[in-house]
Structure formats: structure tokens, C-alpha cells
Amino acid sequence: MDTGIDGRRALVCAASKGLGRACAMALAREGVAVTITARGAAALEQTAAEIRTATGASVTTVVGDITTEAGRAAALAACPDPDILVNNAGGPPPGDFRAWEREDWLRALDANMLTPIFLIRAVVDGMAARRFGRIVNITSAAVLSPIPTLGLSNGARAGLTGFVAGLARQVARHNVTLNNLLPGPFATDRLRSNAAAEAARSGRDVEAVIAARAAAVPAGRNGDPAEFGAACAFLCSAQAGFIVGQNLLLDGGSFNASFA
């Protein structure tokens, strides 16, 4: 399928690794010029080189923390009028809510709710004026099925979900769509680090923890980030203009419900 986005411009946040990288790669394969951000310069430049080699697409890198005002300003200076925005930021650490102080909550809200909102505010009117825009927020399957130890993420991402649901209906008439991608278990560094923490607590082997989690997924495996990137590219396609304010769950069937 021709996605109809060849020649478009995209800003993809936290894209040096994992799901952000997969989204940037998938968009580049569709002919999109991508601007990618991350905090680590070495990993970011390596990813940029890999995307250029694999796709021939134009790739611009911006080193910085997208959850800060300076990081957002740098990203928007490099890509001031994106046709596509993929919001992404690392999730807050797990734990017991009794141990979290106000600053812990503010950091979670800054990263996983306010940063996406500020970036949306910066680009959405320009998208509407140009009559094309695709905004995809990478949130979490925990928005639909909260994970008790991820209370910071549950709360912040649920707040973003509510905001997006309202705004999406206001701008859809301008061919600007806002949707959320909700990942379950994907084979990323984040999954491995969470498995390592669980292994340390339980005295088990990290690989055994990862295997056990994969076995519990109805699909019988953890997700491939490339699958996630492909879903993102479709939501950003010209053909996806009638998909508005939705939460697309990619979890291999782990969330057990007739309706999501």
C-alpha cells in the first residue's frame, strides 16, 4: 500500500532506541524526512546512520531531553513545521505509591503528559492550516489495564489520553488526526531493564523472567518493535484520516476484553 506520505516531514521523539527508533525507521521507509531526538548523542547518531543506510531518507538529529523546555525548543527549531509528530518519552520507574513524593509525580507528568501536550500545541495549528497532520502518542497498555507498580505511568498517561480524546475531535475536520499507540510487551531495552529488576527481586535469571512473560502473552511471544513501527506508519498515512482519537492496543492479546 502506498501510504501517501512520501516527502512529508516528521518529528519523532526519543527515537534512538526501542519503539521510537522503530517508528522513525518505518516512516523513513515511506519516504518521510525524519528529525529524531534523544539524550544520548552516540546512540542517536548510530540510529540516524542506520536509518539513512536502510532507507535513503533524510535524517536530522537533535541531542537533548525532550521532557525539558530547552529540549523541546531545540527539536522544534530543527523541525518547526512537521506534518507528523510522534510523541514518546521513557516511562517513570516502578514502585509503591507510598514512596513517591510530589517531585516524583511532577517528573512523571512533565515527561508523559505535559511534554506531549506542549509539542502538540506547538505544531497542531500549522498542521490544520496546511490541511494535513498526523500526531501519534506512544502511551502504554497500562492505560487500559493499569499495572499496580506503574502508578506514575498509569496516572500521567491516562491524563494525556483524556486530553487527546477531546482535542482530536476539534481538529479532525482539518485533516489532522490524533491517536495513541498502546504497547504491551515489546523486545526493547525497557522490557529487559524491567525484567532485570524483577529478576533481582526474585532471585531468578533475567532470561527466565523474559521467557515467562512472553509465554503469558496469547501470541506466545513478545512484540517485535518493527511491528509497532509499521502500525505507527499506518496511523500517519494519508489513508488513516478517518481514524480519530483512538487508542490502538498492541499487546499480542494480553488485554482480555470484548471491548477496549
N, C-alpha and C positions, 0 to 999 in steps of 0.2 A: 504494500500500500504506500502510495506517495502521501506523506504526511502534510505536504504543502507548507513547510516551514523552512525550506532551503533559503538561505540568505537572511534569515531573521537573526536577532541578537539576543543572547541570554546571559543573565547573571545568576550563577549557581554558587550558593554559599556553602562553606565548609566542605569543599569538594576535592581535597587532596586524597582522601581515603573513603572507603566504605560506600554508603548509599549515595552520598553527594557526588563522589567520583563516578559512580555508575550512571547517575543522571546526566552528568556533563558528557560522558563518553557517548551515551545514547543520543543526546541532542546533537553532538558533533557529527555523528554518523548520518544525521538527517540534513546536514549542510548548514547547521546553525553555528554562528561565530560565538564562542563562549568566553565569558570572563569568569574565572574561578578564584575563590578566596579560601584562605586557610591561615592558621597562625604559624605553621612550620614552613619555612622557606624551602628547605631541601626537598621535603615530600611534595610540596606544591609544584616545584619546577620539574620534578621527576614525572608527576602525573601529567603536567602540561605537555612534556615531551612525548609521553606515551600516547596521549590523545592526538597530537599532531601526526605522529607516525602512523597511527591506526586509521585516521580519518582524513588527513589533509586539511582539516578545518583550522581556522584562525583561533588561537587560544591566547588570552591575555591573563596574566596572573596578578593578584593583589595580595600581598602578605599583610595580615592584620587580623584582629579579633573582631568578628562581625557583631559580637554582642556589645561592643562599645561604640560610642558616638564617633570616635576617630576612625574605627574600623569600617563603619557604615559609610562615612563620608569618603573614605579612600575608594571603596568599592563603587560607589555611585559616581565618583569623579572619573573612574576608568570606564564605566558603562552607564552613562547618565540617562539614556532613553532605551532601556531594554524592552523587547517585545515579550520576553519570557523572564519570569523571576521564579527561581526555586529556592525557597526558604529552608534552611537547615542549620542546626546547631547541636552540638553534643548535649546529651541529656544530663541532668543533675545526678549526683551519686545516690545510691540506695541507702536506706537506713530506717530508723524508727522515728516517727514524727515527734516523739517526746524529746528527742535530742536536737531538733532543729530550732535555731534561733531566727529572729527576724531577718538577719542578713542572709541566711541560707535561703529563705523564701524569696527575698528580693533578687538574689542572683538567679534563681530558677525562673522567676517572672521576667527578668531582663532578657535572659537567653531564649526562653521557649515560648514567650507570649509577646513581650513588648518589642523585641528586635524585629520579628516578622511584621508586626503592625507598623512600625516606623518605616520599614522598607516598602511595604505596600503603599503607605501614604505618599512616599516619595515618587512612586512610579505609576500609580493607577490612573491618575488624571491624564498623563501623557498617553498611556495606552488607549484610554477612551477617546481622546482627540484623534488618534491615528486609526481608530476603529479596529484594533486588534490588540489583544493582550491575553496572556496565559500566566496565571500565578498558581504555583503548586507549593503547598506547605508539607514538609515531611514531619509528621507528628509521631504517633505511636498507636499500636493496637491497644495499649492500655487506656486510650480514650474511651473505647467501647467496653473493655473488660479490665478494670483497674487492677494493678499489681500492688499488693499491700506494701511492699518495701520500696516502691517507687512513688511515694506520695507527692514529692516535689514535682515530679514529671506529670503525674496524673492531674494535679491541680492546674499547673501552668498551661499544659497543652489543652486541657478542657476549656480553659478560658479563651485561648486562641480559636478553638473550634467554634465556640459561641459567637465570637466576633465575626469570623469569616462567614458564618451562616447568614448573618444579617447583611453584611456588605455585598456578598455575592449577588444577591437579588437586586441590589441597587445599580450595579454596573453591567449586568448581563446584556441589557439592550444595546450596549455599545460594543458588543462582541469581545468583551473582557470577561474571562471566567476565573473564578477562584475555587479551587478544590484542594482536598487534603489526601495525602497518601499515608496510610497507617501500616507501618511494617510490623510484622511479628518477628520470629527468629530468622535472621539472615546471617550468613557466614561473613562476619565483619570483625574488626578488632574490638568493637564494643561487646559483641557477644562473647568473645574469648576472654575479655577482661572481667566481665560479669561471672563467667564460668570459673575463672581463676579465683575470684573472691569466694564463690560458693565452695570450691574445692578446698580452699584454705580453712574455711569454717568447718567443713565436714570431714576433712582428712582424706578426701578422695582424690583420684587423679583427674587432672583438667580434661583430658580427652574423654574420660569416662563420663564426666558431667555433660560435656557437649554431646556425646553419643546418646545419653539418656534423654536429653532434651529433644534431640532430633527424633528419637523413637516415639516420643509422646505426640508428635505432630501427625495428624491424619495422613498427610502426604508422605510421611515416613522419612523426612529429611529437613534440613534447614534450607532456607531460600538462597538462591544464587543472586548476588547483587545485580547482575546483568538483567535478570527478570524484572527487578524493581526499576532499573533504568528504562527498560522498554515500556513499562506502564507509565512512567513519567513522560516519556516522549509522546505517547499516545494522547495523554491529557493535554499536552502542549500543541497538539496537531490542529490543523485547520478543521478537521472533521469533528473535533470534540467541542465545538461551540455550543452545543445544546446540553452539555454536562455542567451543571451549575450548582455550586455549594454542596458537593458530595464528599463523602468520606469513603475512599476506596481501601478496603482492608486486604492486605497481602500477608496471610499468615498460614498458608497451607491447610486451612480448615480448622485451625485451633479454636477459634471462637465458635461455640456451638449454639446457634440460634437460627430460627426460621427467618427472622427479620433483623437487620442490623440498624 
